[in-house]
Amino acid sequence: MIIDILTLFPNMFDGFLSESIIKRAIESDKVKVNIHNIRDYSKDPHKKVDDYGYGGGEGMVLMPQPIFDAVKYLKKEDSFIILMTPQGMTFNHKVAHDLTLKKHIIIICGHYEGFDERIRTLADMEISIGDFVLTGGELPSMVICDSIIRLLDGVINENSHKNDSFENALLDYPVYTHPVEYDGLKVPDVLLSGHHENIRKWRLEQQLTRTKERRPDLLEKSEYNGKY
């Protein structure tokens, strides 16, 4: 997979791409992530990329020319273009899985007051990571990339993400490690029993309980709806 990210602040991605699982995925050629400065595509002699919006209003608006030219330069036959915007569909685990099937993804990070409406015509999908507004699309684009990359074959152990929250429309079960007792809090006896079927049932019960308490909306979509 190749991911090209268009941004006004390329240095924001330095730490994200050089640490932990993302770094290892890049080094092992599971994914290639390229960061492109939108200003590099501006035809303005001062590399201007924004201007005041027609009709007035606060803030500056990203101009179409640099982004149109950047996409034209990067786009291939199999490219899938994502526009990061609070007005997009809310990102979730299923969307992340769907995006792992794409060979080439271009992510456009908005900034300032917004972007010229004509830029929307470039996008195959508009994505938001939640009902809140950030200063730009850089952090959300990292969230999208992290969620996708960890699902790619060979990036992490497959069983690790098969048991993730949301995989079966349930939240994850509680996990414990050593010591058996800490500050008066003990690991549940069933996890120490070695009885795999009992452990499996306990974990499912915990998932159902936790989901019912914290995200009952998820339980309605789960295959376990009506069984709790």
C-alpha positions as CSV (number, residue, x, y, z in Angstrom):
1,M,0.0,0.0,0.0
2,I,1.1,3.6,-0.7
3,I,-0.3,6.5,1.2
4,D,0.3,10.1,0.1
5,I,-0.7,12.8,2.5
6,L,-1.1,16.4,1.4
7,T,-0.5,18.9,4.2
8,L,0.6,22.4,5.0
9,F,2.6,21.2,8.0
10,P,4.7,18.2,7.0
11,N,6.9,18.3,10.1
12,M,4.0,17.3,12.2
13,F,4.4,13.7,10.8
14,D,8.0,13.3,11.8
15,G,7.4,11.5,15.1
16,F,4.4,9.6,13.8
17,L,6.4,8.0,11.0
18,S,9.6,7.3,13.0
19,E,8.3,5.4,16.0
20,S,6.8,2.1,17.0
21,I,4.6,-0.1,14.7
22,I,4.3,2.5,12.0
23,K,8.1,2.8,11.7
24,R,8.5,-1.0,11.5
25,A,5.8,-1.3,8.9
26,I,7.5,1.2,6.7
27,E,10.9,-0.4,7.2
28,S,9.6,-3.8,6.3
29,D,7.9,-2.4,3.1
30,K,4.4,-3.2,4.3
31,V,3.4,0.4,3.5
32,K,5.0,3.5,2.0
33,V,3.9,6.8,3.4
34,N,4.8,10.0,1.5
35,I,4.2,13.5,3.0
36,H,3.7,16.3,0.5
37,N,3.8,20.0,1.3
38,I,0.8,21.6,-0.4
39,R,2.8,24.8,-0.8
40,D,5.2,23.0,-3.2
41,Y,2.3,22.9,-5.7
42,S,1.4,26.5,-5.5
43,K,1.9,28.6,-8.6
44,D,2.0,31.8,-6.6
45,P,5.5,33.3,-6.4
46,H,5.2,33.5,-2.6
47,K,3.8,30.0,-2.4
48,K,0.4,31.3,-1.2
49,V,-2.2,28.6,-0.7
50,D,-5.1,30.4,1.0
51,D,-7.2,33.5,0.5
52,Y,-10.2,35.3,1.9
53,G,-13.6,33.6,1.2
54,Y,-16.1,35.2,-1.2
55,G,-19.0,36.7,0.7
56,G,-17.0,37.5,3.8
57,G,-16.6,35.5,7.0
58,E,-13.8,34.7,9.4
59,G,-10.6,32.9,8.5
60,M,-8.8,32.0,5.4
61,V,-9.8,29.4,2.8
62,L,-7.6,26.9,1.1
63,M,-7.4,27.7,-2.7
64,P,-8.2,25.0,-5.2
65,Q,-5.2,25.3,-7.5
66,P,-2.4,23.8,-5.3
67,I,-4.5,20.9,-4.2
68,F,-5.9,20.2,-7.7
69,D,-2.4,20.2,-9.1
70,A,-1.0,18.0,-6.3
71,V,-3.7,15.4,-6.8
72,K,-3.3,15.5,-10.6
73,Y,0.4,14.8,-10.1
74,L,0.0,12.0,-7.6
75,K,-3.2,10.3,-8.8
76,K,-3.0,6.8,-10.5
77,E,-5.7,4.6,-11.9
78,D,-6.2,2.8,-8.6
79,S,-5.9,5.9,-6.3
80,F,-8.6,6.5,-3.6
81,I,-8.8,10.1,-2.4
82,I,-9.9,11.0,1.1
83,L,-10.7,14.5,2.3
84,M,-10.4,15.1,6.0
85,T,-13.2,17.3,7.2
86,P,-15.6,17.6,10.2
87,Q,-18.4,17.3,7.7
88,G,-17.4,13.8,6.5
89,M,-18.7,10.4,7.5
90,T,-17.6,9.3,11.0
91,F,-14.6,7.0,10.8
92,N,-14.9,3.5,12.3
93,H,-13.3,0.1,12.4
94,K,-15.3,-1.2,9.4
95,V,-14.1,1.7,7.2
96,A,-10.5,1.0,8.3
97,H,-10.9,-2.6,7.1
98,D,-12.4,-1.4,3.8
99,L,-9.5,1.0,3.3
100,T,-6.9,-1.8,3.7
101,L,-8.1,-3.1,0.3
102,K,-6.9,0.0,-1.4
103,K,-3.5,0.0,-3.1
104,H,-3.0,3.8,-3.2
105,I,-4.6,6.3,-0.8
106,I,-4.3,10.1,-1.1
107,I,-5.3,12.0,2.0
108,I,-6.0,15.7,1.8
109,C,-5.6,17.6,5.1
110,G,-7.7,20.7,5.4
111,H,-6.7,23.7,7.5
112,Y,-7.6,27.3,8.4
113,E,-11.3,28.1,8.0
114,G,-11.8,25.4,5.4
115,F,-11.2,24.6,1.8
116,D,-12.7,25.9,-1.4
117,E,-15.9,23.8,-2.1
118,R,-14.6,22.7,-5.5
119,I,-11.9,20.6,-3.8
120,R,-14.7,18.2,-2.7
121,T,-15.0,17.1,-6.3
122,L,-11.6,15.4,-6.0
123,A,-12.6,13.2,-3.1
124,D,-13.9,9.6,-3.2
125,M,-14.7,9.8,0.5
126,E,-14.9,12.5,3.1
127,I,-14.0,11.4,6.6
128,S,-14.3,12.9,10.1
129,I,-12.9,11.2,13.3
130,G,-15.6,12.6,15.5
131,D,-18.0,15.4,16.3
132,F,-15.5,18.0,17.2
133,V,-13.2,20.5,15.3
134,L,-9.4,20.5,15.2
135,T,-7.0,23.1,13.8
136,G,-6.4,20.9,10.8
137,G,-6.6,17.5,9.2
138,E,-3.1,16.4,10.1
139,L,-3.9,14.6,13.4
140,P,-7.0,13.0,12.0
141,S,-5.0,11.7,9.0
142,M,-2.5,10.1,11.4
143,V,-5.4,8.4,13.2
144,I,-6.7,7.1,9.9
145,C,-3.2,5.9,8.8
146,D,-2.5,4.2,12.1
147,S,-5.8,2.4,12.1
148,I,-5.3,1.1,8.5
149,I,-1.6,0.2,8.7
150,R,-2.0,-2.0,11.8
151,L,-4.5,-4.1,9.9
152,L,-2.2,-4.7,6.9
153,D,-0.9,-8.3,6.6
154,G,2.2,-8.9,8.5
155,V,2.3,-5.6,10.4
156,I,1.1,-7.1,13.7
157,N,0.1,-10.6,14.7
158,E,-3.2,-11.3,13.1
159,N,-4.8,-12.6,16.3
160,S,-4.0,-9.3,18.0
161,H,-6.4,-7.3,15.8
162,K,-8.9,-10.2,15.4
163,N,-9.7,-9.7,19.1
164,D,-9.8,-5.9,18.9
165,S,-12.7,-3.8,20.2
166,F,-15.3,-3.4,17.4
167,E,-14.2,-6.5,15.5
168,N,-17.5,-8.3,16.5
169,A,-19.3,-5.0,17.3
170,L,-18.4,-5.4,21.0
171,L,-15.9,-3.7,23.2
172,D,-12.8,-5.6,24.2
173,Y,-12.6,-7.8,27.3
174,P,-10.4,-6.8,30.3
175,V,-6.8,-8.1,30.3
176,Y,-4.3,-8.6,33.1
177,T,-0.7,-9.4,33.6
178,H,1.7,-10.1,36.5
179,P,1.5,-9.9,39.4
180,V,-1.6,-11.9,40.4
181,E,-2.4,-9.4,43.1
182,Y,-1.5,-5.7,43.2
183,D,-2.6,-3.2,45.8
184,G,-5.4,-5.5,46.9
185,L,-6.7,-6.1,43.3
186,K,-6.5,-9.7,42.0
187,V,-6.6,-11.3,38.6
188,P,-9.9,-13.1,38.2
189,D,-9.5,-16.8,39.1
190,V,-10.9,-18.0,35.7
191,L,-7.8,-16.5,33.9
192,L,-5.5,-18.6,36.2
193,S,-7.5,-21.8,35.7
194,G,-6.0,-22.9,32.4
195,H,-9.5,-23.9,31.3
196,H,-9.6,-22.4,27.8
197,E,-13.4,-22.8,27.2
198,N,-14.2,-21.2,30.5
199,I,-11.8,-18.4,29.7
200,R,-13.5,-17.9,26.3
201,K,-16.9,-17.7,27.9
202,W,-15.8,-15.3,30.6
203,R,-14.2,-13.0,28.1
204,L,-17.4,-13.0,25.9
205,E,-19.5,-12.2,29.0
206,Q,-17.2,-9.4,29.9
207,Q,-17.4,-8.0,26.4
208,L,-21.2,-8.1,26.5
209,T,-21.4,-6.5,29.9
210,R,-18.9,-3.8,29.1
211,T,-20.6,-3.0,25.8
212,K,-24.0,-2.9,27.3
213,E,-22.8,-0.5,30.0
214,R,-20.6,1.8,27.8
215,R,-21.8,1.5,24.2
216,P,-25.3,-0.1,24.0
217,D,-25.5,1.3,20.5
218,L,-22.9,-1.2,19.4
219,L,-24.7,-4.1,21.0
220,E,-27.7,-3.4,18.7
221,K,-25.5,-4.1,15.7
222,S,-23.8,-7.2,17.1
223,E,-24.6,-10.8,16.3
224,Y,-25.0,-11.2,20.0
225,N,-27.9,-8.7,20.2
226,G,-30.7,-10.4,22.1
227,K,-28.4,-13.0,23.6
228,Y,-27.5,-11.0,26.7
